[in-house]
Amino acid sequence: MKFIKFFVLLIVILSLAACTSSRYRYSSDRMPSDYQSYDVSKIPNAVPKVEPKSRQGNPSSYIVLGKR
């Protein structure tokens, strides 16, 4: 009985430890370290442009995880 409790506790601890991995957590999507030196007033506004319609278009229905 003690062995089963120990095994279950070990599985729970290992599962929680796997969730805390931060190796790829902030790989490329983060604020620059020198963000205070940026002057956002010099960034030009986005200009919308007309894009041609796709050749195939959007399908009339989608299938996600086996559901339509």
C-alpha positions as CSV (number, residue, x, y, z in Angstrom):
1,M,0.0,0.0,0.0
2,K,2.9,2.4,0.8
3,F,4.4,1.7,-2.5
4,I,1.3,2.6,-4.4
5,K,1.0,5.9,-2.5
6,F,4.6,6.7,-3.2
7,F,4.2,5.9,-6.9
8,V,1.1,8.1,-7.2
9,L,2.9,10.9,-5.4
10,L,5.9,10.5,-7.6
11,I,3.7,10.7,-10.8
12,V,1.9,13.8,-9.5
13,I,5.2,15.5,-8.6
14,L,6.8,14.7,-12.0
15,S,3.6,15.9,-13.8
16,L,3.7,19.2,-12.0
17,A,7.5,19.5,-12.7
18,A,6.9,19.0,-16.4
19,C,4.4,21.9,-16.4
20,T,6.9,24.3,-14.9
21,S,9.5,24.1,-17.7
22,S,10.4,27.5,-18.9
23,R,12.9,26.6,-21.6
24,Y,10.9,28.0,-24.5
25,R,8.5,30.2,-22.5
26,Y,9.8,33.6,-23.7
27,S,11.9,32.6,-26.6
28,S,11.2,35.4,-29.1
29,D,8.0,37.2,-28.0
30,R,9.1,39.6,-25.3
31,M,9.5,43.3,-24.7
32,P,12.9,44.7,-25.7
33,S,15.2,45.3,-22.7
34,D,15.8,48.9,-23.9
35,Y,12.1,49.7,-24.5
36,Q,12.4,53.1,-22.9
37,S,14.7,54.3,-25.7
38,Y,12.1,53.7,-28.4
39,D,10.2,56.7,-29.7
40,V,6.8,55.4,-30.8
41,S,5.8,58.7,-32.4
42,K,8.3,57.9,-35.2
43,I,6.5,54.7,-36.2
44,P,4.3,55.3,-39.2
45,N,0.6,54.4,-39.1
46,A,-0.5,51.3,-40.9
47,V,-1.9,51.8,-44.3
48,P,-4.6,49.4,-45.5
49,K,-4.2,48.0,-48.9
50,V,-6.5,46.0,-51.2
51,E,-5.5,42.4,-51.5
52,P,-6.8,40.1,-54.3
53,K,-9.3,37.4,-53.4
54,S,-7.9,34.0,-53.1
55,R,-8.4,31.6,-55.9
56,Q,-10.1,29.0,-53.7
57,G,-11.9,31.4,-51.3
58,N,-13.2,30.3,-47.9
59,P,-14.9,26.9,-47.7
60,S,-18.6,26.9,-46.9
61,S,-17.8,24.9,-43.7
62,Y,-14.9,23.9,-41.6
63,I,-14.0,20.6,-39.8
64,V,-12.3,21.1,-36.5
65,L,-11.4,18.1,-34.3
66,G,-13.7,16.0,-36.3
67,K,-16.7,18.3,-36.0
68,R,-18.3,20.3,-38.8
